[in-house]
Amino acid sequence: MPEMMTSEATPGLQMPDGRLEACAERLFADLRGRCGFRRDDLLMRKLNSAVARFSPDEAVDWVDRMVARSDHDPEWLALVEGVTVHETFFFRDPAQLDMLSLRGLPELIDERNRSGDRRLAIWSAGCASGEEAYTLAILVLRAFLHAGCDPRAWAVDILGTDISTQMIMKARDGVYGGPGLDSFRQMPAENMVYFMDVDGEQTYRKSVRSELTALVRFHQHNLMGDRPPGDAFDVVLCRNVMMYFEDEGQVHTQDLLTRSLAQGGLLLLGVTDRIADAARYERCQADNAVIYRKLD
């Protein structure tokens, strides 16, 4: 664990000259610049708690070291880990997923069947612990079944990315359930066939079956970087992520997502997100669900 996470903040620690507060502000500026984070009370409480363990001189030295670390340094990534939100679950925002399942994927599969190019590339950006990426794998397999396609005749690549290396490790592990918030709380019952009980466990944990893991891979990726992890995705999802970004970070992220999509590719955003470059997309809507199709 990083320094900031190994002990609790010292209650009542104060510094009249404001250096501790300044240290927290400097950490926030670094995180905003590198990760696009929006300022909110929860984030600032975490940063204030991180620096409050130290004396003012120690805090200044520690923050100096943190902001000097690279984006891939384990200690800096651990800081990011400690202040980000990772809560997610299978089949989150089902109305939009239904639209993808009933319209988006069938149209893609039909088009590829006619062209003979049986490839699908999908990116789940900000996937946290991987539930969304595996949800997409289930939707793809169900779409193949309904279309009468043999999945073995297709090259399917579903990429899940997140800034958190710890979340990526959990996603690769593919084990869910147990105490705490249940990842399966919105899982349609018929889809539990894609999971199996963890041997020797009595905690209701389940692991992802090989039918899904064969389609999904995970990598660490920062949406504030200059490059997307690919440039010809058929479908890109970035949901419940940009709500934590400032306006500038949201614009940067949407530009990155747009560059990652193939012509005619589908973009799925969170319910609170607004498309930044609407002229480049066709808006497809069904009831309360919206999916954007890239025009060029």
Secondary structure per residue as TSV (DSSP state, phi and psi in degrees):
chain	resnum	aa	ss	phi	psi
A	1	M	-	360.0	149.7
A	2	P	-	-73.3	168.4
A	3	E	G	-55.3	-43.3
A	4	M	G	-66.6	-17.0
A	5	M	G	-106.5	2.2
A	6	T	S	-89.5	-12.2
A	7	S	S	-152.2	164.7
A	8	E	-	-79.8	156.2
A	9	A	-	-64.2	145.4
A	10	T	-	-76.1	120.1
A	11	P	T	-61.7	136.4
A	12	G	T	75.0	8.0
A	13	L	-	-67.8	123.9
A	14	Q	-	-128.8	154.1
A	15	M	-	-139.5	108.3
A	16	P	T	-56.2	-33.9
A	17	D	T	-82.3	1.6
A	18	G	-	77.0	16.2
A	19	R	H	-69.6	-34.4
A	20	L	H	-64.6	-44.5
A	21	E	H	-62.3	-39.4
A	22	A	H	-65.2	-35.7
A	23	C	H	-64.3	-43.1
A	24	A	H	-62.3	-40.7
A	25	E	H	-64.9	-37.1
A	26	R	H	-68.8	-39.5
A	27	L	H	-61.3	-43.3
A	28	F	H	-61.6	-43.5
A	29	A	H	-60.2	-39.0
A	30	D	H	-65.9	-44.9
A	31	L	H	-66.9	-37.7
A	32	R	H	-64.7	-42.4
A	33	G	H	-67.5	-38.6
A	34	R	H	-91.6	-27.4
A	35	C	H	-119.3	-9.5
A	36	G	-	76.9	13.7
A	37	F	B	-63.1	139.3
A	38	R	-	-84.8	143.4
A	39	R	-	-73.7	128.1
A	40	D	-	-148.2	170.8
A	41	D	H	-63.7	-40.6
A	42	L	H	-64.1	-45.3
A	43	L	H	-61.5	-44.8
A	44	M	H	-68.8	-32.4
A	45	R	H	-63.3	-41.8
A	46	K	H	-64.9	-40.9
A	47	L	H	-70.0	-40.4
A	48	N	H	-63.0	-38.7
A	49	S	H	-64.4	-37.1
A	50	A	H	-63.9	-41.2
A	51	V	H	-86.2	-19.6
A	52	A	H	-69.8	-14.0
A	53	R	T	-69.0	-25.8
A	54	F	S	-96.9	159.7
A	55	S	-	-70.1	161.4
A	56	P	H	-55.3	-44.0
A	57	D	H	-63.9	-42.6
A	58	E	H	-64.6	-39.0
A	59	A	H	-63.5	-42.2
A	60	V	H	-61.2	-44.8
A	61	D	H	-64.0	-43.5
A	62	W	H	-63.6	-44.7
A	63	V	H	-65.3	-38.3
A	64	D	H	-55.4	-44.1
A	65	R	H	-68.1	-39.3
A	66	M	H	-66.1	-46.1
A	67	V	H	-72.1	-17.9
A	68	A	H	-85.1	-12.3
A	69	R	S	-75.1	154.4
A	70	S	-	-76.0	167.1
A	71	D	T	-63.9	-21.0
A	72	H	T	-103.6	3.7
A	73	D	-	-68.8	133.3
A	74	P	H	-58.0	-36.7
A	75	E	H	-69.8	-39.2
A	76	W	H	-68.6	-41.5
A	77	L	H	-63.1	-33.2
A	78	A	H	-67.6	-35.3
A	79	L	H	-61.7	-46.9
A	80	V	H	-58.2	-43.2
A	81	E	H	-55.1	-41.6
A	82	G	H	-73.2	-16.5
A	83	V	H	-115.2	-3.1
A	84	T	S	-95.9	161.9
A	85	V	-	-104.7	130.6
A	86	H	-	-120.4	8.4
A	87	E	-	-68.2	126.3
A	88	T	-	-158.1	176.5
A	89	F	-	-163.7	166.8
A	90	F	T	-67.9	142.0
A	91	F	T	58.2	39.8
A	92	R	-	-70.6	143.8
A	93	D	S	54.6	64.5
A	94	P	H	-64.5	-28.2
A	95	A	H	-61.8	-42.9
A	96	Q	H	-69.1	-38.8
A	97	L	H	-65.0	-36.6
A	98	D	H	-62.1	-41.3
A	99	M	H	-63.8	-41.7
A	100	L	I	-63.7	-42.1
A	101	S	I	-70.5	-38.7
A	102	L	I	-89.9	-24.6
A	103	R	I	-123.3	-53.9
A	104	G	I	-62.6	-56.8
A	105	L	H	-66.2	-44.2
A	106	P	H	-58.3	-39.1
A	107	E	H	-66.4	-41.3
A	108	L	H	-62.5	-45.3
A	109	I	H	-64.5	-42.0
A	110	D	H	-63.0	-43.8
A	111	E	H	-61.0	-44.7
A	112	R	H	-69.6	-34.3
A	113	N	H	-62.5	-41.9
A	114	R	H	-68.9	-35.0
A	115	S	H	-84.0	-17.5
A	116	G	T	81.6	1.9
A	117	D	-	-96.2	85.1
A	118	R	-	-89.3	69.6
A	119	R	E	-130.4	142.4
A	120	L	E	-134.2	128.6
A	121	A	E	-122.7	124.6
A	122	I	E	-132.1	139.3
A	123	W	E	-122.7	124.6
A	124	S	E	-103.6	102.3
A	125	A	E	-89.7	133.2
A	126	G	T	68.0	48.7
A	127	C	-	-80.1	-5.3
A	128	A	T	53.2	-125.2
A	129	S	T	-86.3	11.2
A	130	G	T	99.3	-3.8
A	131	E	H	-59.8	-38.0
A	132	E	H	-67.0	-41.9
A	133	A	H	-61.9	-42.0
A	134	Y	H	-70.2	-32.6
A	135	T	H	-58.9	-43.3
A	136	L	H	-62.4	-38.6
A	137	A	H	-62.1	-40.9
A	138	I	H	-62.3	-44.3
A	139	L	H	-62.6	-39.9
A	140	V	H	-64.2	-45.9
A	141	L	H	-63.6	-39.5
A	142	R	H	-64.9	-39.0
A	143	A	H	-65.9	-39.6
A	144	F	H	-60.9	-44.0
A	145	L	H	-59.5	-46.2
A	146	H	H	-68.7	-28.7
A	147	A	H	-86.5	-4.1
A	148	G	T	71.6	29.7
A	149	C	-	-98.8	147.1
A	150	D	-	-88.9	114.2
A	151	P	G	-56.1	-27.3
A	152	R	G	-68.5	-16.9
A	153	A	G	-89.0	1.6
A	154	W	S	-116.6	149.4
A	155	A	E	-103.0	104.4
A	156	V	E	-111.0	128.5
A	157	D	E	-129.4	108.3
A	158	I	E	-109.1	115.8
A	159	L	E	-105.0	124.6
A	160	G	E	-108.2	130.6
A	161	T	E	-129.5	152.9
A	162	D	E	-157.0	155.3
A	163	I	S	-73.1	-21.3
A	164	S	-	-87.7	117.0
A	165	T	H	-67.3	-32.5
A	166	Q	H	-65.5	-40.9
A	167	M	H	-66.8	-38.4
A	168	I	H	-62.5	-40.3
A	169	M	H	-63.1	-40.7
A	170	K	H	-64.9	-41.3
A	171	A	H	-62.4	-43.0
A	172	R	H	-64.4	-33.9
A	173	D	H	-64.3	-38.6
A	174	G	T	67.7	31.7
A	175	V	E	-117.1	129.2
A	176	Y	E	-137.0	164.3
A	177	G	-	99.7	-168.5
A	178	G	S	90.1	-162.0
A	179	P	S	-62.2	157.9
A	180	G	S	90.3	-166.4
A	181	L	S	-61.2	133.7
A	182	D	-	-88.4	120.7
A	183	S	T	-63.6	-19.0
A	184	F	T	-98.4	12.3
A	185	R	T	-67.2	-19.2
A	186	Q	T	-119.0	16.8
A	187	M	-	-73.2	120.8
A	188	P	-	-58.3	136.3
A	189	A	G	-56.4	-36.4
A	190	E	G	-66.3	-17.7
A	191	N	G	-89.3	-2.5
A	192	M	G	-68.7	-11.0
A	193	V	G	-66.6	-15.7
A	194	Y	G	-87.2	8.1
A	195	F	E	-131.7	153.9
A	196	M	E	-133.4	153.2
A	197	D	E	-63.8	143.3
A	198	V	-	-77.3	123.4
A	199	D	T	-56.2	133.9
A	200	G	T	76.5	5.1
A	201	E	-	-101.7	145.0
A	202	Q	-	-119.4	27.1
A	203	T	S	-113.5	16.7
A	204	Y	-	62.6	25.3
A	205	R	-	-81.1	145.6
A	206	K	E	-133.6	149.7
A	207	S	E	-114.2	153.4
A	208	V	E	-72.9	134.8
A	209	R	-	-75.5	162.5
A	210	S	H	-64.2	-24.0
A	211	E	H	-59.1	-32.7
A	212	L	H	-88.0	-45.4
A	213	T	H	-62.4	-25.5
A	214	A	T	-67.7	-19.9
A	215	L	T	-100.3	-15.1
A	216	V	E	-118.7	139.5
A	217	R	E	-135.0	159.3
A	218	F	E	-132.2	140.8
A	219	H	E	-143.2	151.9
A	220	Q	E	-75.5	135.1
A	221	H	-	-155.9	137.4
A	222	N	-	-102.8	119.5
A	223	L	T	-65.7	-14.0
A	224	M	T	-86.7	1.9
A	225	G	S	-72.7	177.1
A	226	D	S	-85.6	-20.6
A	227	R	S	-127.0	139.9
A	228	P	-	-75.3	165.3
A	229	P	S	-79.5	7.3
A	230	G	-	-176.9	171.0
A	231	D	S	-135.9	17.2
A	232	A	-	-147.5	43.9
A	233	F	E	-76.2	139.9
A	234	D	E	-79.1	-33.1
A	235	V	E	-139.6	134.8
A	236	V	E	-130.0	129.2
A	237	L	E	-115.3	130.2
A	238	C	E	-140.5	86.9
A	239	R	-	-120.0	140.7
A	240	N	S	58.4	34.3
A	241	V	S	-120.2	-54.0
A	242	M	G	-69.2	-13.5
A	243	M	G	-62.2	-18.6
A	244	Y	G	-95.5	1.1
A	245	F	B	-102.9	151.1
A	246	E	-	-72.0	168.4
A	247	D	H	-55.1	-44.6
A	248	E	H	-62.0	-40.4
A	249	G	H	-66.8	-35.3
A	250	Q	H	-66.0	-42.7
A	251	V	H	-63.3	-44.3
A	252	H	H	-60.4	-44.9
A	253	T	H	-64.3	-43.8
A	254	Q	H	-65.5	-34.8
A	255	D	H	-63.1	-41.6
A	256	L	H	-62.4	-44.0
A	257	L	H	-63.7	-42.0
A	258	T	H	-62.6	-42.4
A	259	R	H	-66.3	-24.7
A	260	S	H	-80.2	-17.9
A	261	L	E	-86.4	141.8
A	262	A	E	-73.0	160.7
A	263	Q	E	-58.4	131.2
A	264	G	E	82.1	1.3
A	265	G	E	-69.4	159.0
A	266	L	E	-104.6	134.6
A	267	L	E	-116.4	125.4
A	268	L	E	-115.5	119.1
A	269	L	E	-108.9	171.2
A	270	G	-	-71.3	163.3
A	271	V	T	-65.9	-23.5
A	272	T	T	-95.5	-3.7
A	273	D	-	-83.5	149.6
A	274	R	-	-120.4	136.7
A	275	I	-	-65.9	132.9
A	276	A	S	-83.7	-33.3
A	277	D	-	-126.6	70.5
A	278	A	G	-61.3	-26.6
A	279	A	G	-65.5	-19.4
A	280	R	G	-92.1	1.8
A	281	Y	E	-132.4	149.4
A	282	E	E	-95.5	129.5
A	283	R	E	-88.2	121.5
A	284	C	E	-112.9	125.1
A	285	Q	E	-132.3	142.2
A	286	A	E	-141.9	115.7
A	287	D	T	54.8	-120.5
A	288	N	T	-95.7	3.6
A	289	A	E	-99.1	141.9
A	290	V	E	-131.2	134.6
A	291	I	E	-130.7	141.4
A	292	Y	E	-106.9	133.6
A	293	R	E	-107.5	123.9
A	294	K	E	-68.7	131.7
A	295	L	-	-88.8	-31.3
A	296	D	-	-133.7	360.0
